[in-house]
């Protein structure tokens, strides 16, 4: 599992100009089963995405395709973790330690 933290590197106006494209990209990743939660940070200086996947390189490629990243208005910090405990609704995503 991965936590994708977005930090805006541009003022909010260019971010907002790309919001429709960003939401379309998010929707595609939800439909593909990669993203399971996302939202803006408070204060609004970026966002957070919770993603599932076995391959960090694939997650990095997905993040690079975000219109925000492609247009240089955000930077990504990706943290991989092993989800050994979850809420019952997230039980399908539980992992075993290696």
URMO-V66025 format. One record per residue. N is the residue number from 0. RES is the residue in one small letter. SS is DSSP state (H for helix, E for strand, - for the rest). PSI is psi as a letter, one per 40 degrees, with the letter a starting at -180 (* if undefined). Layout:
N & RES & SS & PSI
N & RES & SS & PSI
//
This chain:
0 & x & - & i
1 & x & E & i
2 & x & E & h
3 & x & E & h
4 & x & E & h
5 & x & E & h
6 & x & E & h
7 & x & E & h
8 & x & - & e
9 & x & - & i
10 & x & - & i
11 & x & H & d
12 & x & H & d
13 & x & H & d
14 & x & H & d
15 & x & H & d
16 & x & H & d
17 & x & - & e
18 & x & H & d
19 & x & H & d
20 & x & H & d
21 & x & H & d
22 & x & H & d
23 & x & H & d
24 & x & H & d
25 & x & H & d
26 & x & H & d
27 & x & H & d
28 & x & H & d
29 & x & H & d
30 & x & H & d
31 & x & - & e
32 & x & - & e
33 & x & - & d
34 & x & E & h
35 & x & E & e
36 & x & E & i
37 & x & E & i
38 & x & E & i
39 & x & E & i
40 & x & - & i
41 & x & - & h
42 & x & - & i
43 & x & - & g
44 & x & - & e
45 & x & E & a
46 & x & E & i
47 & x & E & h
48 & x & E & h
49 & x & E & h
50 & x & E & i
51 & x & - & i
52 & x & - & i
53 & x & - & e
54 & x & - & h
55 & x & H & d
56 & x & H & d
57 & x & H & d
58 & x & H & d
59 & x & H & d
60 & x & H & d
61 & x & H & d
62 & x & H & d
63 & x & H & d
64 & x & - & e
65 & x & - & h
66 & x & H & d
67 & x & H & d
68 & x & H & d
69 & x & H & d
70 & x & - & e
71 & x & - & f
72 & x & - & e
73 & x & E & i
74 & x & E & i
75 & x & E & i
76 & x & E & h
77 & x & E & h
78 & x & E & h
79 & x & E & h
80 & x & - & i
81 & x & - & h
82 & x & - & g
83 & x & - & e
84 & x & - & h
85 & x & - & i
86 & x & - & i
87 & x & H & d
88 & x & H & d
89 & x & H & e
90 & x & H & d
91 & x & H & e
92 & x & H & e
93 & x & - & i
94 & x & - & i
95 & x & - & i
96 & x & - & i
97 & x & - & *
//
